[in-house]
Amino acid sequence: MSKRKNLQNNKVLWGLLGLLLVCFLVLGFGFYKYFYAGTGNNKYGDRLDGIDKHPLSKTLEGDINSVFSNNSEVSKVSVDVKGKIIYINIDFGSSIKVSQAQNIAVKALDKIGEDNLKYYDIQFILTYSGTESNENFPVFGSKSSSSLKVVW
């Protein structure tokens, strides 16, 4: 009789274990569906909707470089577009006041276009690589798509 009772207890335990396993599978599937399903390969999700209506020039970096080509204080300019943000890095090779550097950097906005300035955010990073000591750099600036002013 005790073998029969143990066998019945084992059946109940196996049934409960199976039920627990099914619950974990349903929970796991629910978490996957909620957090990961539908994310796709685009890391921006739907935040770039409408970007095709605001195309940037393929020569944007060259256009911005041409703005600073005649300026002897600027030694290097790089432009990087990631999503709706345009990063403009300007390196100054000679000692310059921060206010002058900011005025020089803002000239890059002309090459982006007024319509694109209302869609893209702009980030400026102004650095100094000269030999004299200048502790005022780096300087960071930002222009939001909802504003026409650069905040330093």
C-alpha positions as CSV (number, residue, x, y, z in Angstrom):
1,M,0.0,0.0,0.0
2,S,2.8,2.4,0.7
3,K,4.2,1.9,-2.8
4,R,0.9,2.9,-4.3
5,K,0.7,6.0,-2.0
6,N,4.2,7.0,-3.1
7,L,3.3,6.5,-6.7
8,Q,0.3,8.7,-6.3
9,N,2.3,11.4,-4.6
10,N,4.9,11.3,-7.4
11,K,2.2,11.7,-10.0
12,V,0.9,14.8,-8.1
13,L,4.4,16.2,-7.9
14,W,5.1,15.6,-11.6
15,G,1.8,17.2,-12.5
16,L,2.6,20.3,-10.3
17,L,6.1,20.5,-11.8
18,G,4.7,20.4,-15.3
19,L,2.2,23.1,-14.5
20,L,5.0,25.2,-13.0
21,L,7.1,24.7,-16.2
22,V,4.2,25.8,-18.4
23,C,3.7,28.9,-16.3
24,F,7.4,29.8,-16.7
25,L,7.2,29.3,-20.4
26,V,4.1,31.5,-20.7
27,L,5.7,34.2,-18.5
28,G,8.9,34.1,-20.6
29,F,7.0,34.4,-23.8
30,G,5.1,37.3,-22.4
31,F,8.2,39.1,-21.3
32,Y,9.8,38.5,-24.7
33,K,6.8,39.8,-26.6
34,Y,6.5,42.9,-24.4
35,F,10.2,43.9,-24.3
36,Y,11.8,42.6,-27.5
37,A,9.2,41.8,-30.2
38,G,8.8,44.4,-32.8
39,T,12.0,46.3,-32.0
40,G,13.6,45.2,-35.3
41,N,17.1,46.2,-36.3
42,N,16.5,49.9,-36.2
43,K,17.9,51.3,-32.9
44,Y,16.0,54.5,-33.3
45,G,12.5,53.0,-33.5
46,D,10.1,55.5,-35.0
47,R,12.0,58.5,-33.9
48,L,13.4,59.1,-37.4
49,D,10.0,59.2,-39.1
50,G,10.0,62.0,-41.6
51,I,13.8,62.2,-42.0
52,D,13.5,61.5,-45.7
53,K,11.7,64.9,-46.0
54,H,14.8,66.6,-44.6
55,P,17.8,65.2,-46.6
56,L,21.3,66.5,-45.8
57,S,23.7,67.2,-48.5
58,K,26.1,64.3,-49.3
59,T,28.9,66.9,-49.2
60,L,27.9,68.4,-45.9
61,E,31.3,67.7,-44.3
62,G,33.1,69.3,-47.2
63,D,30.7,72.3,-47.2
64,I,31.3,72.9,-43.5
65,N,35.1,72.4,-44.0
66,S,35.0,75.1,-46.7
67,V,33.5,77.6,-44.3
68,F,36.6,77.2,-42.1
69,S,39.3,76.7,-44.8
70,N,40.3,80.4,-44.8
71,N,40.4,80.6,-41.0
72,S,43.9,80.3,-39.7
73,E,42.8,79.5,-36.2
74,V,40.9,76.3,-37.2
75,S,43.1,73.3,-37.6
76,K,40.6,70.5,-38.1
77,V,36.9,70.1,-38.6
78,S,34.9,66.9,-38.5
79,V,31.1,66.3,-39.0
80,D,29.2,63.2,-38.0
81,V,25.5,62.6,-38.5
82,K,23.8,60.1,-36.2
83,G,20.0,59.9,-36.5
84,K,18.7,63.4,-36.0
85,I,21.8,64.8,-34.4
86,I,24.7,66.5,-36.3
87,Y,27.9,66.5,-34.4
88,I,30.4,69.2,-35.4
89,N,33.9,69.0,-33.9
90,I,36.2,72.0,-34.4
91,D,39.8,72.0,-33.3
92,F,41.6,75.3,-32.9
93,G,45.4,75.2,-33.4
94,S,46.2,78.7,-32.2
95,S,45.1,80.4,-29.0
96,I,41.7,82.0,-29.3
97,K,39.2,83.5,-26.9
98,V,36.1,81.3,-26.3
99,S,33.7,84.0,-27.5
100,Q,35.6,84.2,-30.8
101,A,35.6,80.4,-31.2
102,Q,31.9,80.3,-30.6
103,N,31.3,83.0,-33.2
104,I,33.4,81.1,-35.7
105,A,31.6,77.8,-35.0
106,V,28.1,79.2,-35.5
107,K,29.0,79.9,-39.1
108,A,28.6,76.2,-39.8
109,L,24.9,76.5,-39.4
110,D,24.6,78.4,-42.7
111,K,25.6,75.3,-44.6
112,I,23.0,73.0,-43.0
113,G,20.0,75.0,-44.3
114,E,17.2,76.7,-42.4
115,D,14.7,73.9,-43.0
116,N,17.1,71.3,-41.7
117,L,17.9,73.4,-38.6
118,K,14.3,73.1,-37.6
119,Y,14.5,69.3,-37.8
120,Y,18.0,68.3,-36.7
121,D,19.7,68.9,-33.3
122,I,23.3,70.3,-33.6
123,Q,26.1,69.5,-31.1
124,F,29.3,71.5,-31.2
125,I,32.5,70.4,-29.6
126,L,35.3,73.0,-29.7
127,T,38.8,71.9,-28.7
128,Y,42.2,73.4,-28.6
129,S,45.4,71.6,-29.6
130,G,47.8,74.5,-29.7
131,T,51.1,74.6,-27.8
132,E,50.2,77.4,-25.4
133,S,48.2,76.6,-22.3
134,N,44.5,77.3,-22.7
135,E,42.3,75.9,-20.0
136,N,39.0,77.3,-21.4
137,F,38.6,74.4,-23.8
138,P,36.9,72.1,-24.5
139,V,33.7,74.0,-25.0
140,F,30.4,72.3,-25.7
141,G,27.4,73.9,-27.5
142,S,24.0,72.6,-28.5
143,K,21.2,73.8,-30.8
144,S,17.9,72.2,-30.4
145,S,15.6,71.7,-33.4
146,S,12.9,73.7,-31.6
147,S,15.2,76.7,-31.1
148,L,17.3,78.9,-33.4
149,K,19.9,79.7,-30.7
150,V,23.0,77.8,-29.8
151,V,23.5,77.3,-26.0
152,W,27.1,77.1,-24.9
